[in-house]
Amino acid sequence: MPNKRRVNYGVDAPGVIRNLLIAGAVTIIISFVFPVVKMGSVSIDISWLFWTGAYLSLSGFLMLGYSLFGKFKHRDRMLNLINWSGDEQVLDIGTGKGLLMIGAGKKLTTGKSIGIDIWNEEDLSGNNIENALKNAELEGVKDKIEIKNENAMAMSFADNSFDVILTNLCLHNIYNKEDRNTACKEISRVLKKTGVGIISDFRHVKEYKRDFDQLGLQTTLLSANYFSTFPPLRILVIKKL
Ligand SMILES: C[S@@+](CC[C@H](N)C(=O)[O-])C[C@H]1O[C@@H](n2cnc3c(N)ncnc32)[C@H](O)[C@@H]1O
């Protein structure tokens, strides 16, 4: 576990969590204060709204739990899928505050771990390049990492640049299917022959699998760990043969 007093990898989708908790609390309060609504001579029982509120609140708390605790287990699960030798060139797409870029950096001796992002503030609290660099410094891997401002859909790297490509909770933020396909093509392009990609997301993962299959990569879809991730995060392992 990182030094939690100082290292801070942020809360994913903070606005979504806030809205779930507010909507949940309001719905629960309404179900207690107005369990029955009268419209003329008709009485409608809305006490069942309690369960809707409980579901919304629980979802918000589980998402928060992932950000505060589960994401470290999930990072380790992703990184443990790689047979590290220490000299790898690694790319973390949508690195945010550097969770996977830094985790990979710790596995390296002569290799380099590069993180790219476009720093969407709504996707992660405190999401900026300075905070990612600060985390890398606090984790003692500043000399092993490099951070670039780049979009997953149009990367500047040469073909066949990386032994390992990692990405967690990034690609679903590309809202258009064609654009996600473009990002998959870019990942395939910059991955070295015999390189491995670990793609993790909570939606569209079967779509990514189809895209990489069509690009001729070997793909294996792993199930989510329901105890450490919420929403459940599936992992797609891709290999360029
Ligand atoms: C939910 S955060 C996850 C951050 C990090 N991967 C983690 O697991 O802690 C998603 C990240 O993807 C980034 N992102 C979204 N769309 C992107 C794109 N098209 N190219 C690069 N990064 C992107 C966001 O800015 C954000 O930092």
The ligand as a Gaussian input file, in Angstrom:
#p B3LYP/6-31G(d) Opt

LIG

0 1
 C      -11.258000       7.603000     -14.064000
 S       -9.726000       8.285000     -14.489000
 C       -8.653000       6.901000     -14.182000
 C       -7.216000       7.325000     -13.953000
 C       -6.246000       6.181000     -13.736000
 N       -6.161000       5.337000     -14.919000
 C       -6.610000       5.381000     -12.518000
 O       -6.996000       4.218000     -12.664000
 O       -6.504000       5.937000     -11.412000
 C       -9.781000       8.327000     -16.281000
 C       -8.638000       9.079000     -16.892000
 O       -8.682000       8.942000     -18.312000
 C       -8.353000      10.208000     -18.865000
 N       -8.862000      10.264000     -20.255000
 C      -10.149000      10.348000     -20.653000
 N      -10.227000      10.355000     -22.001000
 C       -8.949000      10.274000     -22.458000
 C       -8.356000      10.246000     -23.749000
 N       -9.112000      10.318000     -24.870000
 N       -7.016000      10.161000     -23.856000
 C       -6.247000      10.107000     -22.736000
 N       -6.740000      10.127000     -21.490000
 C       -8.074000      10.207000     -21.342000
 C       -8.982000      11.203000     -17.925000
 O       -8.453000      12.494000     -18.058000
 C       -8.660000      10.569000     -16.579000
 O       -7.423000      10.964000     -16.084000

